[in-house]
Amino acid sequence: MVAKDYYKILGISRTASEKDIKQAFRKLARKYHPDVNPNNKEAEAKFKEISEAYDVLHDSQKRKKYDQFGENWQYADQFTQSRQQGAPFEGFDFGGMGGGGAGGFQFRSETGDLGGIFEELFGRHSRRARPQKGQNLEHPLEITLEEAYSGTSRILSMEAEGPCPACNGTGITNNTACSLCQGRGTTPQVKRIEVKVPAGVKTGSRVRLAGKGGAGFAGGPAGDLFLAIKVKPHPVFERKDDNLYVTIEVPLATAILGGEAKVPTPGGKELALKIPPETQNGRNFKLAGRGMPRLGKSGSGDLFAQVKVVLPTRLSSEEKALFENLKRLRPE
């Protein structure tokens, strides 16, 4: 078996400093980490090889033994002890001393420093990281008065943190911090969600949608989404709190003799309003409970209809004669 040259594996010289060793490993680890190369056996083998090399060379004691004994550096203490006792030491070949590597052993880190490196590279959250609730988000939403009156639903496209697809939101893959999400368990994603706006909202309302916010960390629950509502001005209705105000046109004859007028509502339905005789221009009528629904409460506000008497135009000769007769009957 060809002996491994740890210096060559990391692409550094035999006089490399501890900083050089660490930088070389960080660069290669980013390239060959299993999270970055899923189901890539070649990359996985390479990653194990550079990890093995770093585990030896970053430790000054191990590196000293490796420089002296090569691939048999693990047996250096036993060899030295045997030499001191004058006894031969069997069990390995010294042919590779001084320039080889430690091939053939199962790699494991005894110093724990690799864990720190991986935390720096792929996030500082360990597998024991506590689940945390995701971030609460706020999204502005402009709706019409009709939508506020009846309630509505919208499909929103928004960017938010979502569960990491590589680690399923755990932050951990292959017993180390996920490199895709840096161990957070979430990644920025554009998601489309359906939101429901309850009836009765007004400008300034904040509608809370539980669990529709940012994804939780390490398997924690998602945050909440708050809709910041703005209701567009309406060309017909004026809103004050939960009350609505509308102007209705009433023909002169109806205002004088009495009759019926139609009052619109934001829901599209027209209400019949009884106009008593001799109704004056500008008079207000209250339609109780016909205003906006009260958000979070039962019942609705009121609808106020203000009469605007419409004078006739383009009078015929007969109509003018009738008004002349009325003028004589009711002198100023």
C-alpha distance (Angstrom), angle and dihedral (degrees) to the residues before:
residue distance angle dihedral
M1 . . .
V2 3.80 . .
A3 3.78 110.3 .
K4 3.79 116.1 -116.7
D5 3.77 119.0 -115.8
Y6 3.80 104.7 -149.0
Y7 3.79 92.0 -167.5
K8 3.78 90.8 55.1
I9 3.80 91.9 45.1
L10 3.82 90.7 57.3
G11 3.81 91.9 39.1
I12 3.80 95.5 -121.8
S13 3.78 137.0 122.1
R14 3.79 123.7 -104.4
T15 3.81 88.5 -109.8
A16 3.82 93.8 54.5
S17 3.80 116.4 139.2
E18 3.80 124.3 -122.9
K19 3.81 88.1 -103.6
D20 3.82 90.9 52.6
I21 3.81 90.6 50.8
K22 3.77 92.9 50.4
Q23 3.81 93.9 46.9
A24 3.80 92.0 48.7
F25 3.79 91.7 50.7
R26 3.81 93.6 47.3
K27 3.79 90.7 52.7
L28 3.79 94.4 49.2
A29 3.82 93.9 41.5
R30 3.78 90.9 57.2
K31 3.79 89.5 52.0
Y32 3.81 100.2 45.7
H33 3.82 104.0 28.6
P34 3.86 110.9 133.3
D35 3.79 91.3 -125.3
V36 3.77 89.7 60.2
N37 3.80 92.2 43.8
P38 3.81 107.1 37.5
N39 3.81 115.4 -168.7
N40 3.81 91.1 3.7
K41 3.80 106.7 133.0
E42 3.80 93.3 -176.4
A43 3.81 92.2 54.6
E44 3.80 90.5 45.0
A45 3.80 90.9 53.6
K46 3.79 91.0 47.6
F47 3.79 91.0 49.7
K48 3.81 91.2 52.8
E49 3.80 89.6 48.8
I50 3.82 95.7 52.5
S51 3.81 90.3 43.1
E52 3.80 89.1 53.1
A53 3.79 91.0 49.4
Y54 3.78 93.5 48.3
D55 3.79 93.1 47.4
V56 3.78 89.4 60.0
L57 3.79 103.3 36.1
H58 3.80 99.1 44.5
D59 3.82 90.1 57.4
S60 3.80 108.5 76.8
Q61 3.83 94.2 -151.2
K62 3.80 94.1 48.3
R63 3.80 91.2 44.1
K64 3.80 91.1 52.7
K65 3.79 90.8 52.0
Y66 3.81 91.4 45.4
D67 3.79 92.3 51.2
Q68 3.81 89.1 52.6
F69 3.80 102.9 37.2
G70 3.80 104.1 22.1
E71 3.78 115.5 -158.7
N72 3.82 90.7 1.0
W73 3.83 94.6 59.0
Q74 3.82 90.2 120.5
Y75 3.81 90.4 67.1
A76 3.79 95.3 46.9
D77 3.82 95.2 107.8
Q78 3.78 92.4 47.6
F79 3.80 91.2 48.7
T80 3.79 93.1 48.6
Q81 3.79 90.8 49.0
S82 3.81 91.2 50.2
R83 3.79 91.5 49.1
Q84 3.81 90.6 51.6
Q85 3.80 90.7 50.4
G86 3.78 91.2 48.0
A87 3.76 93.4 -121.5
P88 3.79 126.1 127.2
F89 3.79 116.0 -110.8
E90 3.74 116.7 -141.1
G91 3.71 128.5 -173.6
F92 3.77 106.1 78.3
D93 3.74 142.8 43.0
F94 3.80 118.6 -114.6
G95 3.74 92.4 -159.9
G96 3.78 91.5 106.6
M97 3.82 97.2 48.5
G98 3.75 117.6 134.7
G99 3.77 101.4 18.0
G100 3.74 113.7 33.7
G101 3.77 139.1 78.0
A102 3.74 141.0 -111.9
G103 3.77 99.4 -93.8
G104 3.75 122.9 169.6
F105 3.81 102.4 33.9
Q106 3.76 126.4 110.2
F107 3.79 106.7 -108.0
R108 3.76 121.1 -122.0
S109 3.79 131.7 149.7
E110 3.79 115.3 -120.8
T111 3.79 96.4 178.9
G112 3.79 98.0 55.5
D113 3.81 90.8 -136.7
L114 3.79 92.7 120.3
G115 3.78 88.5 65.3
G116 3.78 89.6 57.7
I117 3.78 91.6 48.7
F118 3.80 91.7 50.6
E119 3.78 90.1 49.4
E120 3.80 89.3 54.5
L121 3.79 92.5 46.1
F122 3.76 101.2 40.3
G123 3.79 105.5 21.2
R124 3.78 135.7 -67.4
H125 3.80 97.3 -103.1
S126 3.78 117.4 109.0
R127 3.76 127.7 -153.9
R128 3.80 86.8 -96.1
A129 3.81 92.4 60.9
R130 3.76 111.1 135.8
P131 3.79 117.6 -112.1
Q132 3.78 109.5 -108.8
K133 3.78 132.4 -166.1
G134 3.80 115.2 -104.6
Q135 3.78 124.6 -109.5
N136 3.78 119.9 -77.7
L137 3.79 111.2 -121.1
E138 3.79 133.6 -158.3
H139 3.79 124.3 -151.7
P140 3.83 126.1 -175.7
L141 3.79 115.1 -128.3
E142 3.80 126.6 -174.1
I143 3.80 117.2 -160.2
T144 3.80 138.0 171.0
L145 3.78 125.3 -104.7
E146 3.79 88.6 -111.7
E147 3.81 89.9 57.1
A148 3.79 90.7 47.8
Y149 3.81 89.4 50.0
S150 3.81 96.9 51.6
G151 3.81 102.6 21.4
T152 3.78 122.5 -115.6
S153 3.79 145.9 -157.5
R154 3.78 130.5 -129.6
I155 3.79 137.6 -169.8
L156 3.78 108.1 -130.3
S157 3.77 125.7 -162.8
M158 3.76 109.0 -157.0
E159 3.78 141.0 154.9
A160 3.78 115.0 -118.0
E161 3.78 141.7 142.0
G162 3.81 111.2 -79.0
P163 3.82 134.2 179.8
C164 3.79 110.3 -68.6
P165 3.83 109.5 -107.1
A166 3.80 92.3 -147.1
C167 3.82 97.7 56.2
N168 3.82 101.0 18.1
G169 3.77 90.7 -118.9
T170 3.82 97.0 -55.9
G171 3.81 96.5 107.3
I172 3.82 90.0 -135.5
T173 3.79 132.3 94.4
N174 3.80 125.5 169.8
N175 3.81 90.3 -1.7
T176 3.79 93.5 -59.8
A177 3.77 137.2 86.9
C178 3.80 112.4 -71.8
S179 3.79 109.6 -107.1
L180 3.79 95.1 -152.7
C181 3.80 95.0 60.9
Q182 3.81 96.5 22.8
G183 3.79 89.0 -119.2
R184 3.81 94.8 -58.9
G185 3.80 94.7 112.3
T186 3.81 91.0 -132.1
T187 3.79 138.1 80.2
P188 3.83 131.8 -168.7
Q189 3.78 108.5 -91.4
V190 3.78 138.2 171.4
K191 3.77 107.5 -128.3
R192 3.77 134.6 179.5
I193 3.75 115.6 -141.3
E194 3.78 133.7 174.6
V195 3.79 114.0 -127.9
K196 3.78 127.1 -169.5
V197 3.79 120.2 -144.5
P198 3.80 113.9 -156.2
A199 3.79 122.6 -132.8
G200 3.79 115.8 -95.3
V201 3.82 100.5 39.2
K202 3.78 117.6 144.9
T203 3.78 137.5 -170.8
G204 3.79 105.9 -63.8
S205 3.80 95.3 28.0
R206 3.81 115.7 135.5
V207 3.78 112.2 -152.4
R208 3.81 113.9 -158.8
L209 3.79 117.5 -145.3
A210 3.79 107.5 -170.9
G211 3.80 116.3 -136.6
K212 3.81 94.9 6.6
G213 3.81 95.9 104.2
G214 3.78 132.0 81.9
A215 3.80 119.4 -29.1
G216 3.78 117.7 -96.9
F217 3.79 123.3 -107.2
A218 3.79 121.3 -109.7
G219 3.79 92.5 -2.2
G220 3.80 95.8 -43.9
P221 3.82 121.9 145.0
A222 3.79 120.8 -81.2
G223 3.78 119.9 -101.3
D224 3.79 125.1 -114.9
L225 3.78 130.3 -93.1
F226 3.79 118.9 -135.7
L227 3.79 119.1 -160.1
A228 3.79 113.0 -148.5
I229 3.80 101.6 -149.9
K230 3.78 126.6 -147.0
V231 3.81 118.4 178.9
K232 3.79 115.6 -152.3
P233 3.82 118.1 -123.8
H234 3.82 112.7 -98.4
P235 3.81 124.7 -134.7
V236 3.84 93.2 -142.1
F237 3.80 109.3 26.6
E238 3.78 130.4 55.2
R239 3.78 116.6 -158.3
K240 3.80 127.3 -150.5
D241 3.81 111.5 177.3
D242 3.81 103.7 -53.9
N243 3.82 95.6 -22.7
L244 3.78 124.8 95.5
Y245 3.79 128.5 -152.0
V246 3.79 125.6 -158.7
T247 3.80 135.9 169.3
I248 3.80 118.1 -133.0
E249 3.78 125.5 -164.7
V250 3.81 115.6 -130.2
P251 3.83 122.2 -171.9
L252 3.79 115.6 -118.9
A253 3.80 93.3 -115.3
T254 3.83 91.6 52.9
A255 3.78 91.6 48.3
I256 3.83 90.7 51.3
L257 3.77 101.2 38.6
G258 3.81 100.0 26.7
G259 3.76 129.1 -120.4
E260 3.80 139.3 138.9
A261 3.81 134.8 -51.4
K262 3.81 132.3 -169.1
V263 3.81 119.1 -119.9
P264 3.84 117.4 -161.8
T265 3.80 124.1 -139.5
P266 3.83 129.9 -159.5
G267 3.79 88.1 -113.4
G268 3.81 90.6 65.3
K269 3.79 95.7 -111.1
E270 3.83 119.0 121.9
L271 3.79 120.4 -138.9
A272 3.79 123.9 -147.9
L273 3.81 113.1 -124.4
K274 3.79 121.2 -166.4
I275 3.80 110.9 -132.6
P276 3.81 111.9 -155.7
P277 3.83 119.8 -143.5
E278 3.79 117.9 -82.9
T279 3.82 94.1 21.2
Q280 3.79 109.0 176.9
N281 3.79 124.3 -130.8
G282 3.82 111.0 -95.6
R283 3.79 96.2 24.4
N284 3.80 115.2 149.3
F285 3.77 124.7 -137.6
K286 3.80 121.8 -163.3
L287 3.79 119.2 -141.9
A288 3.80 101.9 -167.1
G289 3.79 117.8 -138.3
R290 3.80 94.1 5.9
G291 3.79 97.1 107.1
M292 3.79 130.9 86.4
P293 3.81 120.3 -38.2
R294 3.80 112.1 -103.6
L295 3.81 107.6 -112.2
G296 3.77 110.5 -119.7
K297 3.79 92.1 -2.1
S298 3.77 137.7 82.3
G299 3.77 122.5 -101.1
S300 3.78 132.5 24.4
G301 3.77 139.4 -102.9
D302 3.79 123.6 -104.0
L303 3.79 132.8 -87.2
F304 3.81 117.0 -134.8
A305 3.79 118.0 -160.0
Q306 3.80 117.6 -163.8
V307 3.80 117.5 -157.3
K308 3.77 119.4 -126.9
V309 3.79 109.5 -171.6
V310 3.78 111.0 -142.5
L311 3.80 114.7 -146.0
P312 3.81 116.5 -143.3
T313 3.80 120.0 -109.2
R314 3.80 135.2 -163.3
L315 3.82 91.7 33.9
S316 3.79 119.7 -162.0
S317 3.80 121.6 -128.3
E318 3.78 91.0 -102.2
E319 3.84 91.7 51.1
K320 3.77 91.9 49.3
A321 3.80 89.3 50.8
L322 3.79 90.3 53.3
F323 3.81 91.3 52.5
E324 3.81 90.0 47.7
N325 3.79 88.8 53.4
L326 3.84 90.3 48.2
K327 3.78 89.1 51.2
R328 3.79 91.3 54.7
L329 3.81 90.7 47.1
R330 3.81 93.1 49.4
P331 3.79 108.0 34.3
E332 3.78 115.4 -174.4
